[in-house]
Every structure is written in structure tokens, then in C-alpha cells.
Amino acid sequence: MRGNNLGGPDSGRDLTARREGAGDVVLTHFVEPMARPDWLYCVRTFGLGRATRGCERVTTEYSGRGDPARSLALLWEGRKEPTRGPKPGLSLERIVRAAIEVADAEGLAVTSMRRVAERLGVGAMSLYTYVPGKAELLDVMLDTVFGEEPGADDPAGGWRAGLERRARQDSALYRRHPWVLQVSSARSVLGPNEIAIFESSLRTVSGIGLDGGEMVAVVSLVGGYVRGAAQGAIEAALAAQRTGLTDDQWWAARAPLLEKYFDPARYPIVSSVQQSGAFDGPADGADYNLQRTLDEFEFGLQRVLDG
């Protein structure tokens, strides 16, 4: 019998959690520095959204926390460059691209103004000429990556094909930029690219007999499913790296021990499903958890679209 390997970082280290102030929960998790923060394990374990490296801080990041007037101006107007004088060495676009690169490579938790400045080879204070702070920078980062997505409202194939295209485009975006999943979807960025995606998605289901509320509900249902599935897929992909064990190794150590306790008479349906081969690994030797997660995404997406 196989199942999810939800193992996290080095279980031999001390793990404590405490609450700071009225909001954030701080998880002190003493682990060796990693290539990327192991925040997905913390999501599963603590129901939160972000963890930094080493001594990990876990909290859900929110968009729209900066000055609304400054954020919306940056999103919709950008920053006008001077037409006279020497060309500035920095630009809002360069800063945003550098921030996205840092977040892609190292995680959102370490994407500070100072870290972005280091990547650009400039002083941190020089960034504030272009963007007020990390909160406003995050909004522009999000809307920038949203701009990578093409429209999904091609009339070919009808509404179902359009929603499926949008789902696959969203899934691909999360794989390219997993840090996006660390930002709560409760509040929109309200940038031009995000609204364009929403417009395209709504156009896909317009004219098929739904009222406005139903159109929003359908689009939100598909988007929410894809977001949750993407978190599971990334977790599965990181399982071996974070635990030091492949799925086969994990099961090889436990299956003989489980046989001592597992009683088919007590769990007849589980036993029947196991004997049917439902938990067998892929024939091509692919990672079990990752392949299962991808297969479940395909199955679930079709069921969501079936209604």
C-alpha cells in the first residue's frame, strides 16, 4: 500500500512555534540552509503560507499592503523616465525583474529590497527612488508574472476548452514561479494584467446562460482547484530532496513493518484497492508521489469541468 509521503525537514531537530503580536505565527525550525525555503512542508503541517530558511518564519504574504495610491500608480502608469540628461542606470522594470529572479531562485521570504539591490549591484537606498517598499514591489511582481499568461478566450472548442487552457496556463505559471502560491489569493492586485486574465476567463463563460455571479463562481472554482493542485504537485516534487528519501526508499523501510499491523478484515476496502494495483508505482520508474499528483490533477480538472 502506498500513500503520500508528507515527511518534512530533518525531524531530529527541535521544532517550536510561538505567536508574535496579534497576527503572525513564528515557527522556529532549526534546519540546515536549503536551496529554497521548505515552506510547503510548513503549509501542510501548520496550515500557513510561508517559511524562510534556517530559523523559519511562517506567515501568509498578502498583496495590497502598501500605499494604494502608489501601488496603483506603479501598476497602471509605471514610472516615467526623464527625457533629458543621462540615462539612469536603474528602471522599475529592471528592479521588478531582479526581484522575480530572486524569488524564483531563493523564495519570497528572502526577497527584500536589500537582496534585490545586491542582485543589481547597487545600494539598497537607490531602489526607493523607483518603488516605495517591498509591499508595493510585490504587487508589481505579481502583475508582471500574470502578464506572462496568454488569453484563454479563443472561441475554438467553446467554454470548456477555454477554461481548460486557463487551468493549464495557471498551472504552468505556478511551476515557473512557485512563490506566487505563498501570496494569499484573498485580495487582488488590481493591476492591468490580473484584470486582463479575469476578463479573458469571464469571456470564456459568457453567453452560455450564466448570470454574473455564476460566471464568477465558475471561474473561481477552476482557479481555486488549480492553485490547490499546484501546491500538492510542488510538495511532491520536493519530497525526496527535503527528506533525503525517494518514495521507493520510504516505502521499503515501512512496508514490512506495516504488514505486522495492517488487518485486511478491519480495512477491507483499503485492502481491495491496494490489491487492485491502485498504489503501484509508475511502470517507467517515475516518482510515485509526483506522478500520482499529476494524474490526480488531470482527473480532477476534468471532473471540475464536468460540473
N, C-alpha and C positions, 0 to 999 in steps of 0.2 A: 504494500500500500504506500502510495506517495502522497505528498501534500505540499503546502507552502513551507519553505524554509525561511522563517522570519528571524533568523539569528541576526544579532546586531554586532557592534564593535566588541573588542576584547572584553569578554564577560568576566574576566578575572580582576578588572579594575573597579575602583569604587564608583558608585553611581548615586548621586543625591540630587534632590530637586528642592528649590525653595521659591517663595513668591516675593518679588520686589515691588513695593508700592501697591497700587490698586490694580495693576494690569498685567505686566509681563511675568511669565514664569521663567525662572533661570534654571537650566539644567547644568549641573557641574558634572561633566563626564570625562574623566581623565583617560585620554587615549592618545596614541601617538599621532602626530600630524599626518594628514592624509592628502592625497592629490586633490580631492574635493571633500567638502564637509559632508558627513554622513547624516544629513538632515532627514532623509527618507525613513531611516530606521526610527528616528525620533518622532516623525509623524505617526507612524504605526503604533509606537509604544505610548506616546503621551498625547496623541490627538492634537498636535500643534503643527506649526508650519515651517520652522526654520531652525537650523543649528549651525554654529560656527565651528571652526576647527579647534582641536585641543580641549581647552576648557569651554564647553559648548554652551551657547546662549540660544535658547529656543523661543521664538515668538513668531507670530504671523505678521508678515510685512503687508502694509496697506498702501495702495496708491492714493493720490489725492490728499496727502497730509501736508503739503506745502502751501504757500500762499496761492490762493485760487487765481487771482488776477495774473500773477507772474507765471504760474504753470500754464494757464490757458493761452497767454500771450506767446510763450515759447512754443507751445504745441501748434498754434494756428498761424503765427506770424514769423516764428523763428527769431533770429537775431540779425538785424540789418548790419552789414559790414560797412565800414566807412568807405566812401568813394574816392577820397583823396588821401594822400600820404602813403607811407609804406604799408604794404600788405601785412596784416597781423599774422603772427606765427600760429595762432590758435584759431579755432572756429567752434561754434556749437556742435556742428556735425562731427568734427574730429573728437571732441570730448565725449559725445554720446557713443560713437563707435568704439572708442577706447574703453568706456565703461561696460559696454556689452561684451567686449572681448574678455575683460577681467571677470565678469560674472559668468560667462561661458566656461572659462578655464578654472576659476577658483571658487565660484559660488557667490551668491548675492551678499552674504554676510560680511565678506571682506571687501566689497566694492565700495570703498569710502572715497571721498574726494581726494584724500591724500594718496590712496593707492592708484587712483586713475591718473593723478598728476605724475606719479612715479613712472607709470607706463608711457606717458607722453614726454617724460624727461623735462618737466617744468616744475616750478614751485606750486604748492597747493593753492596759495592765495590767488594765483593767476587765473584759476578756474572760475572764481567767484565774479569775475568781470562778465562772464558769459551765462552762468547759471547760479541762482541764489544758494543752493544747497543740494544735499542728496535727495531730499523728498521731491523737489522739482525735477531733478535729474532722472529719478526713477520713472516718473510719468513720461518723460520724453523717450527714455529707453524702451518702455513698453510699447508706446505708439509706433516707435521706429520698427521694432520687430514685427508688430502687427502689419506694417506696411509691406512685409515680405510676401504676404499671402495674396494670391490672385483672387479674382472674383469667382464665386461659386454658382452664379445665376445664369449659366449657359442654358438656354432653353432645351438643348438636346437631352433627351432622357426624362424630362419632366422634373417634378419636385423631388422625387426620391433620389434620382441621380444627383441632383444639386445638393441635397443635404449630405449625401454620402461623400461627395467631393469636399464639401466643407469639413466634414468629420476627419477625413484623411489629411487635409491641409492643416487642420488644428493639431492633429497627432504628430505630424512631421515637425511643426513649429516647436512643440514641447520637447521633441527629441533633440532639435538643434539648440534650443535654449531652455534647459530644464529648470533654470532659476525662475522662469515665469510662473511655475507651479508653486513657488514659495510666496507669491503675492496673492493675497485674498482676491477672489473674484466678486466680492460683495459690493465693491464700489468701482465704477467705471473710470477710466482715464479721461474720457470725453474728448479725445483727440480725433483728428480727421481720419486717420487710418482705422481706428477702432470703430468709429461710426460708419465708415465705408463697409467694413466687414458686416456690421449689423444690417445695414441697408441691403447688401447683397444677399444675406441669409433670408431676410424678410421677403425680398423679391422672389426668392425661390419658392416660397409657400403662399405667395399672393395669388389671388384669382382662382383658388381651389375650394372656395366655400367656407373659409375660416374667418371669424371676426378678428379684430386686432389683438384681443387678449389671447385667443387661441394660437394665433401666429407666433406671438412672443413665447408662449408656453412650449410650442413645438421646437422652436429654435433653441430655447434654453435647455430643454430636455436633452437634445442631442449634444449640445455643447458641454453640459454637465457630465454626461456619460463619458465623453471623450476625455475630459480632464481627469476624472477618476481613474479611467483605464490607463492613462498615460503615467500616472503616479505608480500604479502597480507594475507597469512594464519597466519603468526605470529602476524600481526597487529590485525586481527580479534580475535585471541585468547587472546590478551591483552586488548581488548576494554573495557570489563566490569571492569577489575582491574584498568585501568587507569582513567576511567570516573566515577567509582562508581555506574554505572547503567548497569543492564542487558539489552539485546536488547528488551525484553518484556516491561521493565520499561520505556525505552527510547521512544518506540512507544506509550505506554499507555499515556504518557504525551503529545504527539504531534498529534496523530491521530484525536482526537476530534477537535482540533484546525485547523488542515489541512482541515477538511471537510467544514469549512466555506469558504475556498478559492479555493479548487480544483473543477474545472468545467469539467465534462466528455466531454462536447461538444468541449471544447478547446483542450483537450488532449485525443482524442478518443482511440488511440492505447494503451496509458498507462492505461486507464480505462479498456480496454478489457483484457489486460494482467493481471491486478490486479484481475478482476473478474474470470479469469481462474484459480486462485489459485497459480500463479507463485510466489507470495510473502508470501505465507503461511509458518508458521514455521514448523519445523520437527515434525512429529507425536509423536516421542518419547521424545519430550521436549528438545532436544539438542539445543545448542546455534545456533541461526539463522545465524548470520554472519559467524561463523566458519564453520558450515555445508555447507552453500552456497559456501564458498570459496573452501572447499574440493571437493564439487560436480563440481564446475567450473574447478578445476584443472583436474579432471578425464575427463570431457567433452573436455576441451581444448587440453589436451595431445593427445587424440585420433584424434582430428581434425588436429593437427600439424603432427602427424604420417601419417594421410591420405594424406597429401600434398595438 
